Amino acid sequence: MSLTMLLSSLGTSIANVALPTFVHALDASFQAVQWIVLAYLLAVTTLVVSVGRLGDLWGRRRLMLAGIGLFTVASAACAGATGLWMLIAARVVQGLGAAIMMALTMALVGEAVPKSRAGSAMGLLGTMSAVGTALGPSLGGVLIAASGWPAIFLINLPLGCVALILAYRHLPLDRQAVARPSFDYRGSLLLAMTLAAYALAMTLGRGKFGALNAVLLCIAIVGAGLFAAIESTAASPLVRPSLFRDRTVRTGFITSALVTTVAMTTLVVGPFYLSGALRLHAATVGLVMSIGPLVAALVGIPAGRGVDRLGVRRMTFMGLAAMASGAAALSVMPLVSGIAGYVVPLATLTAGFAIFQAANNTAIVTGVEPSQRGVVSGLLNLSRNLGLITGASVMGAVFSLASGTTDIAAAGVNAVVSGTHAAFGVAAALIAASMVLIARSAPHAPAVAA
């Protein structure tokens, strides 16, 4: 399962570094080749909840094997694509396989690992996800330089085959249900359309929110309302409304999206500050940016063990406190502090993110009944993806607005510093809001008689 988590996160990050290569190799515009990345992201975002529910109904082992196989075959199709749209179509299929792996990995681990060790397992999965994210750009650059762009997809073939063999040999057999509920196709289609509209509203326009973005956002809002109404009357709903009546689960999903939005701020704003304010070369910028995923990878396993020993709630607040202090420091850091003034708060923030993820995932996955773990795991991954999408759009807009210019590449040092401070100031406020939500979600202790 750690290998499937690595594969799915690697598929997200490894293609970004190849975008300039795709422009020349496929004779396409930069706007067109961006769909190679966006197609994968859209497929994962729109389908991750539905395939999680399918796993609950049809068998998680069976669907996981299909997902790994689909991801591996689609990777071969990506490498063999002879045109842009053929590659984009293959990336959609690859995204479907990744959605299955993402949705079912935590559910299968939550089922197989004793509750006393669930934190360690979730920490390991978080580490593998961070490793895949950090490894993608550097590995992609090496593979492209050595063998050309198809190599960034061919690398998935041996890894996918190993994951498939291991999953076939070691995953427990699916239990045969006496009466299998029907799958909510209507709700699944509506949710996919709603999520696609929201994702496109946040990503189209290259940072400019125009009329098309507004229409798509309105469609997403209406779709969300219709989905809630449909699910409340469905005989076998995709997402049971009662799931969100659990305050701990509801708060966990919301704070996961908020915290991931903050984590995305480091990826969106960081490069502009490092290059525009500190005047670092591209190679140095890449090196500094890799520190965040590296810290998250190193902290993941110890954080999981801390969850097992100290408890979910204590570790959740510890992670949020670290994130808040890191974001607050970045919001006021003076320019004279140089690279160290950015790296130390960045490491603090990303370490806190890893701690929070291990604690929050453990609390939610182990806190629901086994028959719902697939859809809950899918919802957790969805909240993370929505945070990434929202962070890229909203935090980029905050940075641009505070810097006072739409041409960030030509902005002066003071404008870049002002935008960076504003973006991380908003990030610190989001973490503070998350801490309030977590505090309010605690069950009230019974009154003690005098």
C-alpha positions as CSV (number, residue, x, y, z in Angstrom):
1,M,0.0,0.0,0.0
2,S,3.0,2.3,0.6
3,L,4.0,1.7,-3.0
4,T,0.6,2.5,-4.4
5,M,0.7,5.8,-2.4
6,L,4.1,6.5,-3.9
7,L,2.9,5.8,-7.4
8,S,-0.2,8.0,-7.2
9,S,1.7,11.0,-5.8
10,L,4.5,10.5,-8.3
11,G,2.0,10.6,-11.1
12,T,0.8,14.0,-9.8
13,S,4.2,15.7,-9.6
14,I,6.4,14.1,-12.3
15,A,4.6,15.5,-15.3
16,N,4.9,19.2,-14.2
17,V,8.6,19.4,-15.0
18,A,8.0,18.1,-18.5
19,L,5.6,20.8,-19.6
20,P,8.2,22.9,-21.5
21,T,9.4,19.6,-23.2
22,F,5.8,18.8,-24.2
23,V,5.5,22.2,-25.9
24,H,8.3,21.4,-28.4
25,A,7.8,17.6,-28.6
26,L,4.1,17.8,-29.3
27,D,4.1,21.1,-31.2
28,A,1.5,22.6,-28.9
29,S,1.0,25.8,-26.9
30,F,1.8,26.0,-23.2
31,Q,-1.9,26.5,-22.4
32,A,-2.7,23.2,-24.3
33,V,0.0,21.1,-22.7
34,Q,-1.2,22.2,-19.2
35,W,-4.1,19.8,-19.8
36,I,-1.7,16.9,-19.4
37,V,-1.4,17.8,-15.7
38,L,-5.0,19.1,-15.4
39,A,-6.6,16.0,-16.9
40,Y,-4.9,13.8,-14.2
41,L,-5.9,16.1,-11.4
42,L,-9.5,16.4,-12.6
43,A,-9.9,12.6,-12.9
44,V,-8.6,12.0,-9.4
45,T,-10.7,14.8,-7.9
46,T,-14.0,13.9,-9.6
47,L,-13.8,10.1,-9.1
48,V,-12.0,9.5,-5.8
49,V,-15.2,9.5,-3.7
50,S,-17.1,7.3,-6.1
51,V,-14.4,4.7,-6.4
52,G,-14.0,4.6,-2.6
53,R,-17.7,3.7,-2.3
54,L,-17.4,1.1,-5.1
55,G,-14.6,-0.5,-3.0
56,D,-17.0,-0.7,0.0
57,L,-19.6,-2.4,-2.1
58,W,-17.8,-4.6,-4.5
59,G,-14.6,-5.5,-2.6
60,R,-11.6,-3.3,-1.9
61,R,-9.0,-5.9,-2.9
62,R,-10.6,-6.6,-6.2
63,L,-10.9,-2.9,-7.1
64,M,-7.4,-2.1,-5.8
65,L,-5.9,-4.8,-8.2
66,A,-8.0,-3.3,-11.0
67,G,-6.8,0.2,-10.1
68,I,-3.1,-0.7,-10.0
69,G,-3.4,-2.5,-13.3
70,L,-5.3,0.4,-14.9
71,F,-2.7,2.9,-13.7
72,T,0.2,0.7,-15.1
73,V,-1.4,0.1,-18.5
74,A,-2.4,3.8,-18.8
75,S,1.2,4.7,-18.0
76,A,2.4,2.6,-21.0
77,A,-0.3,4.3,-23.1
78,C,1.0,7.8,-22.0
79,A,4.5,6.8,-23.0
80,G,3.3,5.6,-26.4
81,A,1.1,8.6,-27.2
82,T,1.8,10.1,-30.6
83,G,-0.3,13.3,-30.1
84,L,-1.4,15.7,-27.4
85,W,-5.0,14.6,-27.1
86,M,-4.0,10.9,-27.1
87,L,-1.7,11.7,-24.2
88,I,-4.4,13.7,-22.4
89,A,-6.9,10.8,-22.8
90,A,-4.3,8.4,-21.4
91,R,-3.7,10.7,-18.5
92,V,-7.4,10.7,-17.7
93,V,-7.3,6.8,-17.5
94,Q,-4.2,7.0,-15.4
95,G,-5.9,9.4,-13.1
96,L,-8.8,7.0,-12.7
97,G,-6.3,4.3,-11.6
98,A,-4.7,6.8,-9.2
99,A,-8.1,7.7,-7.7
100,I,-8.7,4.0,-6.9
101,M,-5.3,3.7,-5.3
102,M,-5.7,6.9,-3.3
103,A,-9.2,6.1,-2.1
104,L,-8.6,2.5,-1.1
105,T,-5.1,2.6,0.4
106,M,-6.1,4.2,3.7
107,A,-9.2,2.1,3.9
108,L,-7.3,-1.2,3.4
109,V,-4.6,-0.1,5.9
110,G,-7.2,1.0,8.4
111,E,-8.8,-2.5,8.1
112,A,-5.6,-4.5,8.3
113,V,-3.6,-2.6,11.0
114,P,-4.7,-2.7,14.7
115,K,-6.1,0.5,16.0
116,S,-3.1,0.9,18.4
117,R,-0.7,1.1,15.5
118,A,-3.0,3.0,13.0
119,G,-1.1,6.2,13.6
120,S,2.2,4.7,12.6
121,A,0.7,3.2,9.4
122,M,-0.9,6.6,8.5
123,G,2.4,8.3,9.1
124,L,4.1,5.9,6.8
125,L,1.6,6.5,4.1
126,G,2.1,10.3,4.6
127,T,5.8,9.8,4.2
128,M,5.4,7.9,1.0
129,S,3.1,10.6,-0.4
130,A,5.6,13.3,0.5
131,V,8.5,11.3,-1.1
132,G,6.5,10.9,-4.3
133,T,5.8,14.6,-4.4
134,A,9.4,15.6,-3.7
135,L,10.9,13.0,-6.0
136,G,8.7,13.8,-9.0
137,P,10.4,17.0,-10.3
138,S,14.0,15.8,-9.8
139,L,13.4,12.3,-11.1
140,G,11.4,13.6,-14.0
141,G,14.3,16.0,-15.0
142,V,16.8,13.2,-14.9
143,L,14.7,10.8,-16.9
144,I,13.9,13.4,-19.6
145,A,17.5,14.4,-19.9
146,A,18.6,10.7,-20.2
147,S,15.8,9.1,-22.3
148,G,13.2,11.7,-23.3
149,W,9.7,12.5,-22.0
150,P,8.2,9.0,-22.4
151,A,10.6,7.8,-19.7
152,I,8.6,9.7,-17.0
153,F,5.7,7.4,-17.7
154,L,7.6,4.2,-18.4
155,I,9.1,4.3,-14.9
156,N,5.7,3.4,-13.6
157,L,5.7,0.1,-15.4
158,P,8.1,-1.9,-13.2
159,L,6.9,-0.2,-10.1
160,G,3.2,-0.9,-11.0
161,C,4.0,-4.5,-11.7
162,V,5.7,-4.9,-8.3
163,A,2.8,-3.2,-6.6
164,L,0.3,-5.5,-8.4
165,I,2.2,-8.7,-7.4
166,L,2.5,-7.6,-3.8
167,A,-1.2,-6.6,-3.6
168,Y,-2.3,-9.9,-5.2
169,R,-0.2,-11.9,-2.7
170,H,-0.8,-10.0,0.5
171,L,-4.1,-8.2,0.5
172,P,-6.8,-10.1,2.4
173,L,-9.6,-11.6,0.4
174,D,-12.8,-9.6,0.1
175,R,-15.7,-10.7,2.3
176,Q,-18.7,-11.9,0.5
177,A,-21.7,-9.7,1.4
178,V,-25.0,-11.4,1.9
179,A,-26.9,-8.5,0.4
180,R,-24.9,-5.9,-1.6
181,P,-26.5,-2.4,-1.7
182,S,-26.9,-0.8,-5.1
183,F,-24.4,1.8,-6.2
184,D,-25.7,5.4,-6.4
185,Y,-25.0,6.2,-10.0
186,R,-27.1,9.3,-10.1
187,G,-25.3,10.8,-7.0
188,S,-21.9,9.8,-8.4
189,L,-22.5,11.5,-11.7
190,L,-23.7,14.7,-10.1
191,L,-20.8,14.8,-7.7
192,A,-18.3,14.3,-10.5
193,M,-19.9,17.1,-12.5
194,T,-19.9,19.4,-9.5
195,L,-16.3,18.7,-8.6
196,A,-15.2,19.1,-12.2
197,A,-17.0,22.5,-12.4
198,Y,-15.3,23.7,-9.2
199,A,-11.9,22.5,-10.2
200,L,-12.2,24.2,-13.6
201,A,-13.5,27.4,-12.0
202,M,-10.4,27.5,-9.8
203,T,-7.8,26.5,-12.5
204,L,-8.9,28.1,-15.8
205,G,-7.9,31.6,-16.7
206,R,-4.3,31.4,-15.6
207,G,-5.0,33.2,-12.3
208,K,-7.6,35.6,-13.7
209,F,-11.2,35.1,-12.5
210,G,-13.4,35.9,-15.4
211,A,-17.0,35.3,-16.5
212,L,-16.4,31.6,-17.4
213,N,-14.9,31.0,-13.9
214,A,-17.9,32.7,-12.3
215,V,-20.4,30.5,-14.3
216,L,-18.5,27.3,-13.4
217,L,-18.4,28.3,-9.7
218,C,-22.2,28.9,-9.8
219,I,-22.7,25.5,-11.4
220,A,-20.6,23.9,-8.7
221,I,-22.6,25.6,-5.9
222,V,-26.0,24.6,-7.4
223,G,-24.6,21.0,-8.0
224,A,-23.5,20.8,-4.4
225,G,-27.0,21.7,-3.2
226,L,-28.6,19.2,-5.6
227,F,-26.2,16.5,-4.5
228,A,-27.1,17.1,-0.8
229,A,-30.8,16.9,-1.7
230,I,-30.4,13.7,-3.7
231,E,-28.3,12.0,-1.1
232,S,-30.9,12.7,1.6
233,T,-33.5,10.7,-0.3
234,A,-31.4,8.0,-1.9
235,A,-32.0,4.4,-0.8
236,S,-28.3,3.6,-0.9
237,P,-26.5,7.0,-1.0
238,L,-23.0,7.5,-2.2
239,V,-22.3,9.6,0.9
240,R,-24.6,9.0,3.8
241,P,-25.8,12.4,5.2
242,S,-25.4,11.0,8.8
243,L,-21.7,10.8,8.2
244,F,-21.4,14.6,8.3
245,R,-23.6,14.7,11.5
246,D,-20.6,13.3,13.3
247,R,-18.8,16.5,14.5
248,T,-15.4,14.9,14.6
249,V,-15.6,13.5,11.0
250,R,-17.1,16.8,9.7
251,T,-14.5,18.9,11.3
252,G,-11.7,16.6,10.1
253,F,-12.8,17.0,6.5
254,I,-13.0,20.8,6.7
255,T,-9.7,21.3,8.5
256,S,-8.0,18.9,6.1
257,A,-9.0,21.2,3.2
258,L,-8.0,24.3,5.1
259,V,-4.6,22.9,6.2
260,T,-3.8,21.7,2.6
261,T,-4.7,25.1,1.3
262,V,-2.0,26.5,3.6
263,A,0.5,23.9,2.5
264,M,-0.2,24.8,-1.1
265,T,0.8,28.4,-0.3
266,T,4.4,27.4,0.1
267,L,4.4,26.0,-3.4
268,V,2.6,28.9,-5.0
269,V,4.2,31.9,-3.3
270,G,7.6,30.4,-2.4
271,P,9.1,30.4,-5.9
272,F,8.2,34.1,-6.4
273,Y,9.7,35.2,-3.1
274,L,12.9,33.2,-3.6
275,S,13.5,34.4,-7.1
276,G,11.9,37.8,-7.0
277,A,12.9,39.0,-3.6
278,L,16.0,37.0,-2.7
279,R,17.2,36.9,-6.3
280,L,18.1,33.2,-6.2
281,H,18.9,31.2,-9.3
282,A,16.4,28.6,-10.6
283,A,18.5,25.7,-9.4
284,T,18.8,27.2,-5.9
285,V,15.0,27.9,-5.8
286,G,14.3,24.3,-6.7
287,L,16.7,23.1,-3.9
288,V,15.0,25.3,-1.3
289,M,11.5,24.3,-2.5
290,S,12.4,20.6,-2.0
291,I,13.0,21.2,1.7
292,G,9.3,21.2,2.4
293,P,8.5,17.7,1.0
294,L,11.7,16.4,2.4
295,V,10.8,17.5,6.0
296,A,7.3,16.1,5.6
297,A,8.8,12.8,4.5
298,L,11.2,12.7,7.5
299,V,8.5,13.6,10.0
300,G,5.7,11.4,8.8
301,I,6.8,8.1,10.5
302,P,7.7,9.7,13.9
303,A,4.5,11.7,13.7
304,G,2.5,8.5,13.3
305,R,4.2,6.9,16.3
306,G,3.5,10.0,18.3
307,V,-0.2,9.6,17.4
308,D,-0.2,6.1,18.8
309,R,1.5,7.1,22.0
310,L,0.2,10.6,22.7
311,G,-3.3,10.4,21.1
312,V,-5.0,11.9,18.2
313,R,-6.1,15.1,19.7
314,R,-2.8,16.2,21.3
315,M,-0.9,15.5,18.1
316,T,-3.5,17.3,16.0
317,F,-3.0,20.5,18.1
318,M,0.7,20.0,18.0
319,G,0.7,19.9,14.2
320,L,-1.6,22.9,13.9
321,A,0.5,24.9,16.4
322,A,3.7,24.2,14.4
323,M,1.9,25.3,11.1
324,A,0.6,28.4,12.7
325,S,4.0,29.5,14.0
326,G,5.6,28.8,10.7
327,A,3.0,30.7,8.7
328,A,3.1,33.6,11.2
329,A,6.9,33.8,10.9
330,L,6.7,33.8,7.1
331,S,4.1,36.6,7.2
332,V,6.5,39.0,9.0
333,M,10.0,37.8,8.0
334,P,12.3,40.7,7.1
335,L,14.1,40.5,3.8
336,V,17.5,40.7,5.5
337,S,16.9,37.3,7.1
338,G,17.8,35.8,3.7
339,I,17.4,32.1,2.9
340,A,17.5,31.0,6.5
341,G,14.6,33.3,7.3
342,Y,12.5,31.4,4.8
343,V,13.8,27.9,5.3
344,V,13.3,27.6,9.1
345,P,9.7,28.7,9.1
346,L,9.0,26.5,6.0
347,A,10.4,23.5,7.7
348,T,8.3,24.2,10.8
349,L,5.2,24.6,8.7
350,T,5.7,21.4,6.7
351,A,6.6,19.4,9.8
352,G,3.3,20.5,11.4
353,F,1.5,19.6,8.2
354,A,2.9,16.0,8.4
355,I,1.9,15.7,12.1
356,F,-1.6,17.0,11.4
357,Q,-2.2,14.7,8.5
358,A,-1.1,11.6,10.5
359,A,-3.4,12.5,13.4
360,N,-6.4,13.6,11.4
361,N,-6.3,10.6,9.0
362,T,-6.0,8.2,11.9
363,A,-8.9,9.8,13.7
364,I,-11.3,9.7,10.8
365,V,-10.4,6.4,9.2
366,T,-10.4,4.4,12.5
367,G,-13.4,6.3,13.8
368,V,-16.0,5.2,11.2
369,E,-17.5,1.7,10.7
370,P,-15.6,-0.6,8.4
371,S,-18.3,-0.6,5.7
372,Q,-17.8,3.1,5.2
373,R,-14.0,3.3,5.2
374,G,-13.6,3.3,1.4
375,V,-15.9,6.3,0.9
376,V,-14.4,8.1,3.9
377,S,-10.9,7.5,2.6
378,G,-12.1,8.9,-0.7
379,L,-13.5,12.0,1.0
380,L,-10.3,12.6,2.8
381,N,-8.3,12.5,-0.4
382,L,-11.0,14.8,-2.0
383,S,-10.6,17.3,0.8
384,R,-6.8,17.3,0.2
385,N,-7.3,17.8,-3.5
386,L,-9.8,20.6,-3.0
387,G,-7.3,22.3,-0.7
388,L,-4.6,22.0,-3.3
389,I,-6.8,23.4,-6.0
390,T,-8.2,26.2,-3.8
391,G,-4.8,27.1,-2.4
392,A,-3.3,27.4,-5.9
393,S,-6.0,29.8,-7.0
394,V,-7.0,31.8,-3.9
395,M,-3.5,32.2,-2.4
396,G,-2.1,33.1,-5.8
397,A,-4.8,35.8,-6.0
398,V,-4.1,37.1,-2.5
399,F,-0.4,37.3,-3.4
400,S,-1.1,39.1,-6.7
401,L,-3.6,41.5,-5.0
402,A,-1.2,42.4,-2.2
403,S,1.7,42.9,-4.5
404,G,-0.3,45.5,-6.4
405,T,0.5,44.1,-9.9
406,T,-0.7,41.4,-12.2
407,D,2.7,41.0,-13.8
408,I,4.4,39.2,-11.0
409,A,7.5,38.4,-13.1
410,A,8.2,42.1,-13.4
411,A,7.3,43.1,-9.8
412,G,9.8,44.9,-7.6
413,V,11.3,43.4,-4.5
414,N,9.0,45.4,-2.1
415,A,5.9,44.3,-4.1
416,V,6.9,40.6,-3.9
417,V,7.6,40.9,-0.1
418,S,4.3,42.6,0.5
419,G,2.5,39.8,-1.4
420,T,4.3,37.1,0.4
421,H,3.5,38.6,3.8
422,A,-0.2,38.9,2.9
423,A,-0.5,35.4,1.6
424,F,1.1,33.8,4.7
425,G,-0.9,36.1,6.9
426,V,-4.1,34.7,5.4
427,A,-2.5,31.2,5.8
428,A,-1.9,31.8,9.5
429,A,-5.6,32.9,9.9
430,L,-6.8,29.7,8.2
431,I,-4.7,27.6,10.7
432,A,-6.2,29.6,13.6
433,A,-9.7,28.9,12.3
434,S,-8.8,25.2,12.0
435,M,-7.7,25.2,15.7
436,V,-11.0,26.8,16.7
437,L,-12.9,24.2,14.8
438,I,-11.0,21.3,16.3
439,A,-11.5,22.8,19.8
440,R,-15.2,23.1,19.3
441,S,-15.5,19.6,18.0
442,A,-14.4,18.1,21.3
443,P,-17.2,16.3,23.1
444,H,-18.3,18.2,26.2
445,A,-17.3,16.5,29.4
446,P,-20.1,15.6,31.7
447,A,-20.6,17.8,34.7
448,V,-19.3,16.5,38.0
449,A,-21.7,16.6,40.9
450,A,-20.5,18.5,43.9
